[in-house]
Amino acid sequence: MTEYWPLIAVFAAAYLLGSVPFGLILTKLAGLGDIRAVGSGNIGATNVLRTGHKGLAALTLIFDVAKGIAAVLIAKWFGGLHGYAILCSLIAGGGAVIGHVFPVWLKFAGGKGVATTFGVILALTPATGAVTGAVWLFMLLVFRTSSLAAIAAAIVAPLFAFGYAGQSVGTLTSALALLVIVKHAANIRRLLNGTEPKIGK
């Protein structure tokens, strides 16, 4: 087991970092109460936006992306000291997203992982991150539907990850994209029914 301790430590640290609920923390600090009692009950930036505070929503988005980036980059540095740079970065990426979606502090009921997944992808393969971000932004601006933009980006990300970064990163990206899509199951039903709310409504 001693030879695997760096990998276990990386996953645990990334999970704890990913599980920090910035949306909940920021809204409480702003005196807005529990974000889980607002709108969809989600702790992510889209639901924070429903409070009417665009600045807090932007900060939530930035921090959720940043924790994905930080987890991968720190793990890559740490793993390099032990000869596991790539493996540690992959483990950290998965751990950060799992932490965000299933945070121990919130009884494992967290966000949908979109922003943190984007941060992980951006850190692992910047080219894929750029394409994924562009797809997300385009869909958001055209259709003004957060869930549709997230799902479209999640579908595109693995295709480019395999091309730009190889099998290991592509496989992780596929797993994270699948998790994001599964977490949007209710949104998908509303999209099909034409009842999914648009940004600003």
N, C-alpha and C positions, 0 to 999 in steps of 0.2 A: 504493500500500500504506500510505502514512503515515496516511491518513485512517481506516484500519481498525485501527491499532495499539492503540487503547484496547480494542476488542472482543477482539483476540487476547490482550492482556495479561490481561483479565478472565477469559477462559476458562482460560488457563494457571494463573493464581493460584487460581481456584476448583477446578480439577482437583487441584492440589497440596494444597489444604486438605482437599478431600474424600477424598484418598487416605491421609490420616493414619489408620493402623489402631489406633484407641483400644483396642479389645478386646484386641488382641495386646499393645500396650504396657502396659496396666493389669495384665493377667495375668502378664506377665513381671516387672513391678515388684513384684508381690505374691508372687513366687517360685513361681508355678504352672506355669512352663514355657511351652511353645508351645501356645496355644489351638487351633491347627490340628491338633494331635494328639489332641484331645478331641472326643467326640461326632461331630457332623456335619463337623467340620473348619472350620466357618465362623468368621469373626472378629466376628460380631455379638453382641448382648446375649443372645439366646436360648441360644447355645452357651456363652457365658460363664456363664450360669445353671447349666449342667450341671456346672460345677466345684463347685457348692454354695455359691458366694459371691454372695449376693443383692446385697450392696452394690456389688460390682464390676460385676455385670450392670446395675444401675441407673445407675451412673456411665457405663458404655459406652453405654447407651441415651441418656442425657442429652447426652453429648459428640457422639454421632453425629447426633442431632437438631440440636444447636447449630451444628455445622459447616455444615449446610444453611442454617440461618437466617442465620448470619454471612456466608456467601458471597453470599447474595441482598442483604442489607442493605448490606454494604460496596460491592458492585458498583453498587447503586442510587445510593449517594452519589457514588461515583467517576464513574459514567456521567452523573450530573447535571451534573458539571463540564464535560462534553464534549458535552452535548445528547443522550446516549444512555441516559438513566436506565432506561426500561422494557426496552429491548433488552439492556442490560448485565445487568440483574437476571435476565432469562430465560436468557441465555447462562451466567451464573454458576450458576444453579440446575441446568441441565443438566450443566455441568462438574463441579460438586460431586458429583452422583450418579454420574457416569461415573468420577470419581476413586475413589469408595468401592467401586464394583463392579469396576473394573479398575485397581487401584493399581500404579503403576510399581515401587514398592518391594517388592511381593510377586509380581513376575513376572505382573502383571495378573490375579491370582487373589484377589479380595477378597470382600466380603460381598454380600448380596442387595439392598441399597439401601433397605430399608423405612424405617428411622429417618431417614436422610438425606433421602429423598424427602419424608417427612412434614415435616421441617424446612423444606424448600424451599417446599412447598405452604403451610405456615403463614405463612411470610414473604411470599409472593406474594399470598395470598388468605386472611386469617385465618378468614373464615366457612367456607370450604371445609375449612381445616385443622381447625376445631372439629368439623365434621360427620364428617370422616374419622377423627379421633381418637376420637370417640364410637363410631363403628361398630367400629373396631379394639378398643376396650376392651370393648364389649358382647360381641362375638364371642369375645374371649379369656376373659372371665369365664364365659360360658355354656358354651362348648365346650372351653376350656382347651387349645386347639391354636393355637400361634403362627402356623403357616403359613396356616391357614384364616382367622384374623383379618387377616393381612396381605393375603391375596388378596381378601377381602371389601372391605377398605378401599381397595385398589387399583381395584376395579371401581367403587366409589361415587365416588371422588375426581373423575374427569373429568366426571361428570354434573353435579356441583355447581360445578366450576370454570368450566365453560362458562356456567352460569347466573349465578354470582356475579362472575366476573372477566373474561368475554369470550373471544374466540376465541384470542388469542395465548397467554394463560395456560392456557386449556382444552386447546390443542394440545400445549403442553409437558407438562402434567399427564397427558394421554393417553399420550404417549411414555414418560414415566417410569413410569407405571402398567403399561404393556405390558412394559417392561424388568423390573420387579419380578415380574410374573406369569411371564415366561419363565424368570427365575432360580429360580422355584419349581417348575419342571417335574417334578423328582424328587419333590417333596413332593406335588404333585397326583396323581402315580401312586400314592403311598402312601395318600393320602386315599381314592382310589377303591378301593384294595385293603383299606382298613381297617387299615393297619399303621402309620399316622403316629403317632409318640409324642406324648403329651400333656405339658403343662407339669408338671414335678415328677417325671417318670418317666424 
